[in-house]
Each structure stands twice: as C-alpha cells, then as structure tokens.
C-alpha cells in the first residue's frame, strides 16, 4: 500500500502554487479579471512579525480564512485574500534593542521567517499584494493620508497629560499602560507628564462611529465595547459654587446624566488633575491633598476606573452650594473621577450610584434616597450603618425627597429640573462622550516620520505630496535617550531641511494598520494609494478575522480614518469591515510547583504519566496558560509540520472546537486527523499507486453503477460541509467528512472520488491537489466548481428505530420516514423479536421518541 507522505507532496505543491501564481487575483481592468463573478474580500488581521516566529496559536484564524477563500473560489467568486506585515512600532524597536541590531535588519529577518512559516502551511494568499508598514513605498501613503487629515482640520498639536516611560523613552497611550502604571511592553514604570503632542480629532466622528455600528455584522460584545469606549451620554451641566475656603465663590461645573437626583447629592468629588484642586484645599488639608494628587498621578486610568478596587480619597476642607436647595456639601478629591471625562468633577449621589455608594460607605458620608424604584427592583448595593440598612438603586422610578419634582417619573423629573437650572443660569442640556482625541505622536525611532516641518515662527507646514515619502533616516544611535527629545532630533543631516526643521516625533504603530486593507486593493500602484476602480469593486471587506484584543483601538481607529477618507471622496463605503469574526485563543499547558513557581515544559520529568519537578521530584500541577517563552509552553508549528504535515496541522486546529471558543493544545490529538487524511489518500489513490507526488495514475472506476449507499453518504457530506462552511462551523464540517469516510465501504466511482476530493481540498489543500492530479487532471483544482448535492439523496425513505423493553435495547425496526407515533408503536409491537420477548404480555405504557426509539414498559 502506498504511504501518505506529506513531507514529500506538500513542498511540491507549495512550489507549484508559487511558480504558477495560482492565487494571483486580478483587479478590474487587468487580464484575467471576470466581471461576471461576485467578489469576496476575506482578510486576516495582519501580524506583527516578532522575533519568536509563529506558534501554533497564530495559524488558527489564518487557516479559517484560507478555507473560506478556497471554498468561495470554487463557488464562483473573485476572491481577494492578501497578507502583509505590521512591521513598524515599539515591539519591533524593543526587539532590536535586546538583540543589539538595527530595527531595519531585525524586521526584515523576522518578516522572512514569518513568511516562510506561513508558506509552509499552504495558505492561498496573493503574495503579489504583500505589504509591510515599514516599507517607504507603503508609509509614503500613510504620510499622504495624514496630509489629508491635517488639511481637513483634524490634526493639531496640544499640551496634554500623557504617560511617559523613561525606560522606553516614549509617550504611551493609556491602553499601553497597565493598572499598576507599568508599560505593557517591558513592564517599566510610567509617570504622568504634560507634553506637546500631535492629536487627531476622532471626537468629531463620535456620533457616526456609534451610529454606524448598527449596520455591521459584528459580535454583539465587540459592538458594545466600542459603544462603551465612545461613551455617549445625554444629561446636563450643573453649576455648583464653592461656599468657603480659598476658592470661595468659584463655580464648579459637573456633568450628570441624572439631574433628577440633585437633591440626593451629599458631597462632590473632583479628579486629582482638576485645576481648582490646589485652590480648594484649605490650609489644614493642603498637605494631605498634595500627597494624594501625587499618588494618583502614578496610577493608570484603567486602574482608576476599576469598580473592584478599594476607594480612596481626601477631603479638601471646602464645601459647595447645591443649586437646587442651597445646601453646603463637602468637596472631596478621589481618583475614581477622571479629568478626561465630563468636567472632571461630579456630584455624588450615593443612594443611586454604585461607586458613590462605595465611597460614602468608606468615608461615612450621608446617603439620601431620592428615587423610588419600581416594585420588585432589587438594590445593587446594601450596607449596615448604625443599625440602619442603606441601599443603592440605579434604575428609574419616581422622585421622592425632592420638593420641586416629588412624584414625577424620572424622564419628566430630568426635564423639569434641567429647565429650572437653565432658566436660572445654573445649568444646561448637553451631550458628552468618554471618547478623547487620539494622541498621535511617539518619541521613538522605528515609526513613520510626520510629513511636517516647522517654519521660523514654529508653525507646522506640510511637506508636499511630490516630496513623499519623508524617509526615516538611517540612524545608528536610535535608542531612546531617556529624555523628552526623540531619537530623530539627533539626525542632524535630516532634522534641518531646506523647508524648515522637521518634526522629530513619529506616528504610532496604529497609523500603518489603520488603512492597510486599502493598500491591499492596489499594492503595486506607484501613482496612487489605491485605484478608484479597485476600491469601488472590492470594498468593503466581506470578512475580517482576528483576535478580540483588537476590539476597540485598532478597529475604532481604522473606522475613523475610513470615515475621513469617505468624506473626502476617496473611498466608496462608510465602513471598512462588514463582517467581523474573533477566533478563540489556543492556549498551552504549563507546569507549576505547589508554591507557584513555573517549570518549563521541556524540563518536566515524567514518571508513570505524572509530571514531576526535574530536581526535587515533587509533583507538578498542570495549568492552561497563554503560550509564552517564559512558561516554556510554546509549540512551534514547524515541528508539527515536520512530524505530521501542514494539512494535519490545519485540520487539527479547525477540529479542536468552534472557531470562536478557546481551546487547549494537545499534540497527541493530531494523530487522529492525520489518520483521517491517510485513509482519504488510500481511499482515492488505491493500493498500487506510487508514493511520489504528482504521478498521473488514473483511478480505475469501480465496476458497475455507483453504490447507492455511498452516493447517499456523499451527498449528505457535501450538503453538511457546504452549510457548515457558510456558517463557519469548521469542526462539524470535518466531522461530516469523517462520517462519510466511515460509511464509504464500497469502492468509489470517479465522480464520487472527484466530489469528495473537492470537498476535502479547502481543509487539506496539498492532499486535495495531489489526489486531483492522481485522478488524471492536469490543472490545479483551485478554481474547479464546488460539487452540488441532490436533496432527495440527503433524506432516507426509511428510518431505523431502536426498540427497548424497560429501557433495554431488544431490537431495531424500519419505518417509513415521517411516520407518526402510532406507526412507530405498531412496527415495534409487530417485530418478531419483541413478540417473542413479551410472550403475550401487553405493555402498560409505550414511549415514542420520534425518529429515534420506542420504549415498551411491561
């Protein structure tokens, strides 16, 4: 019998695809383009090419999109399926620093490694469209887009509070700093500083970014995360006045979505960064306030926003006048209030806000209920104080303990109070957002230079389109200096241009990834970022697959840029990504001692199937964890391909479970799908075929007509796989193919063999091509029509029912498909085995499970 040899046939077909440019996709107007076909643009979130290369978790999403790309080609679609590299940015620069090499050198090397690994997995990318964000031919157009944004008035410079990491030598976004104020990259301490930075007015698009989510086929959770990040709130600005202390008489404006609860405000809270904090601090409290503000400056916004953390704060020593009743309430400073949202000050209503309630409990502040909830609504917080139960409710209801609006439902009470405040000049209706303008500059080397110079008055001027790209200079001393001066300021021959002094900051890594899906449309166009005809044909992206960790920032920034380009008439769609799918994470197994220390997987000592410490011999606990070098649980796909083949790796990753769910990697389980592929090879190739790839040895048709049972099984398989692929149920599609293989006992005729190979090919493309060639075909199967199924063959004319007596299987009977319970009961009672078993007894009860079984209870 011939041996299934992926180590031989897979490299052959990879070379064939590359030589023949099998997956080259022409654009409208180019030779080979077929305008009669529908289009399908399927896109992976392109990778950052790290120095560690791929681990087995990375190809999961790539395999899914490749299966769909191959499936859609067979279904008659023009398929755009490109790949490129997110190669600028801080991680690439830090890797270069650690290795002592230049980022240009390490990035090129890493791209080569990634590309080699990806090619060995047989993905059908159109490599003619490959891009890298660090390529001057690419970032020329990133700079060109920035020019358009600047000209539209959406880019500006401002002095803003930022996270500064001295070790990394750059400003970091809030999202790049963890809850303890440490950088996500490297884990270095960060501090808040005021710096002049480039900003993009993403807030100008807040409403559209929110409203246009409705038309997108995205996971509900991702839509919610984006909506929460934008954070649109309708409410009122309310003006309090400082009643005493150094700032007596100063107005203090708060934003609230619940002006109807003003009578329940028992204190005020200011963000530590609020400009009035120093003046509100009384002499007795000044020292404590200063110390608290300094401590808050070392915390990240993520930490400060966390509801689970213990509340902290300090009393300023001053009070403010509540505008609706003239009460003086204490003014506190607390880090759970952020200067970046609203006015940086809140009125605290602990009876109807969870965070206010927790703060009031911590510091013994009053709680006054001013909203009577609907019957049956439970409080979200309860606490005991001095023998009384205090509660916090957050829903709507009717106003109580509020003289001007008592008895009014919430909506009416809001309108009434707001109107009164407006009439007295103490408030106004407003809409606010949590979304802040995008901090767009970084003080590092490895990024896109801004196409900006500063004139003699220090005013920014754009570099002309014809002078783009502004190339990143070859700076040997590119490492951060630990000062606020970016590395590019040291490039003396570059920084001082004839037009003026260049901008020394660079763009963030997000810049290149904001629009790469557009460059893929026309990647070799030297005159335009993309051609109008190509854009209008291919956009929007029909399916975008990637990790949920990009749910907010990348997707939000890309949507923002796209909408700016739409307003400029440069793209034809309002949104870039019509359907989004997040694959689950594949995690590995790590081993820890009872004390919690990690033992690398390669060092674990095994005894009778149990993991032991390599030196002490103590038992280890197996835990699932994200793959990382520090845990030693990284599985290299090259090793899997070497042992089992790329098709086995592809099939296993899809068979592990639903694509959107997390899974635990277990190399031992690959053997099962490898056996399935080997059986498929033997079923088609027969026993006399050669092991060498591409031998056109025709399959001898099975004698006589096609076996009806095999034909039924095949058509059920075709239908199931087709429907599962349309729904992205890859694991159940593979199960259906395995079921067919188990049922295909008789030899296959040619049409059956060809249909099964075409169904298998998107999942195992190397084996598919090999079997197709052995069936006598001279061309690739990549564009062969997908097999159709006969619906009549997908249904049985008869059903087999299990017959039980007292719950134990005693026989099986055949009944016509669609039989009712009476027919099933009659068939069971008429079965000779059952008649003999019952010996004339009449069952007291008959239970029929339609289509499955009949249970007779004596």
Buried (B, 14 or more C-beta within 10 A) or exposed (E): EBEBBBEBBBBBBBEBBEEEEBBEBEBBEEEEEEEEBEBBBBBBBBBBBBBBBBBBBBBBBBBBBBBBBBBBBBBBBBBBBBBBBBBBBBBBBBBBBEEEBBBBEBBBBBBEBBBEBBBBBBBBBBBEBBBBBBBEEBBBBBBBBBBBBBEEEBBBBEEBBBBBBBBBBBBBBBBBBBBEBBBBBBEBEBEBBEBEBBBBBBBBBBEBBBEBBEEBEBBEEBBEBBEEBBBBBEBBBBBBBBBBBBBEEBEBBBBBEBBBBBBBBBBBBBBBBBEBBBBBBBEEBBEBBBEBBEEBBEBBBBBBBEEEBEBBBBBBBBBBBBBBEEBBBBBBBBBBBBBBBBBBBBBBBBBBBBBBBBBBBEBEBBBBBBBBBEEEEEBBBEBEEEEEEBBBBBEBBBBBEBEBBBEBBBEBBBBBBBBBBEEEEBBEBBEBBBBBBBBBBBBBBBBBBBBBBBEEEEEBEBBEEEEBBBEBBEBEEBBBBEEBEBBBBBBEEBBEEEBBBBBBBBBBBBBBBBBBBBBBBBBEBEEEBBBEBBBEBBBBBBBBBBBBEBBBBBBBBBBBBBBBBBBEEBBEBBBBBBBBBBBBBBBBBBBBBEEEEBBBBEEBBEEEEEBBBEEEEEEBEBBEBBBBEEBBBBBBBBEBBEBBBBBBBBBBBBBBBBBEEEBBBEBEEBEEBBEBBBBBBBBBBBEEBEEEBBEEBEBEBBEEEBBEEBBBBBBBBBBBBBBBBEEBBBBBBBBBBBBBBEBBEBBBBBEBBBBBBBBBBBBBBBBBBBBBBBBEBEEBBBEBEBBEBEEEBBEEEEBEBBBBBEEEEBBEBEBEEEBEEEEBBBBBBEBEEBEEBBEEEEBEEBBBEEEEBBBBEE
